[in-house]
Amino acid sequence: MDKETYNRAVAISNRLSQLQKVKEELEDTRNHYLTYARKANSLGERDSLCADWKMEYIGVILDKHDKMIRQEIDGEIAALNKEIEEL
């Protein structure tokens, strides 16, 4: 294995680790969902999430994109695993 192949394998391994951590964090869908946040406008304030009751108005849209994001994560994991096999 040359250095370039080794470096790519390490990069793939790191990315797979990152994606797996995200997948594990998102497994419980009741605790994770897409929403919007308001950016803090002064040094002492913190960003804050938009009210749940307002986000319910677009819940179907948010759920659709959440599903798409999860599928994209799975697709990237599959592609990286395939690339590792080919190395």
Buried (B, 14 or more C-beta within 10 A) or exposed (E): EEEEEEEBBEEBEEEBEEBEEBEEEBEEEEEEEBBEEEEEEEEEEEEEEEEEEEBEEBEEEBEEEBEEEBEEBEEEBEEBEEEEEEE
